[in-house]
Amino acid sequence: MVEATGERSNRTAEVSIGRERFLAMVVGSLNDVLGDTVGPREVEGFVNLVGMAVAEQILARYLAAAGTSRLDLSATLDALLDWNRDLGGDIAISERSEKKVVLDDRRCPFLGFGLDSRTMCRMTAHVVGHMVAESQGYGRVTLADRASRGSGGCRIVIDLEPDACDGGGQSYYAKGGR
């Protein structure tokens, strides 16, 4: 703080970090430290485990709200859309069939937080994959477009059958082996 005399006071300036920015700093720093310590491959495994744990917590809330032990595909997609919008995204279903669902997000909720967006993209994919797998028994998630790569938005392709055309992505299976 500068006093009227032009001299600096030893009082600190007010800086607004906020809860969301602080949590983004924690997640980003954790990702960086893990990457520097154990390497990118191990970080991917760690992010997958965290994604599964987060998906279980999110799913438990939606199951409790619905008063059921399992969500069907429509309810799972509704939960994913609601979750994303709650984070600040602008997501919609652009394609849906018995074999595949495509989600398009026109506003990534994580851009602008200074996070390693690849980590948040993977975290989102893991949450989507685990939630769909718990609903359907299986789901493969491919991040077809990412706002973090300069695209106008994010596109998440969810294959619902294991024998679907392999366009990359990661497969997820229900924990109970549905």
PyMOL commands that set and color helices and strands:
alter all, ss='L'
color gray80, all
select helices_A, chain A and resi 18-38+40-66+73-87+117-136+147-149
alter helices_A, ss='H'
color red, helices_A
select strands_A, chain A and resi 91-96+100-105+138-145+154-159+170-173
alter strands_A, ss='S'
color yellow, strands_A
deselect
rebuild
show_as cartoon
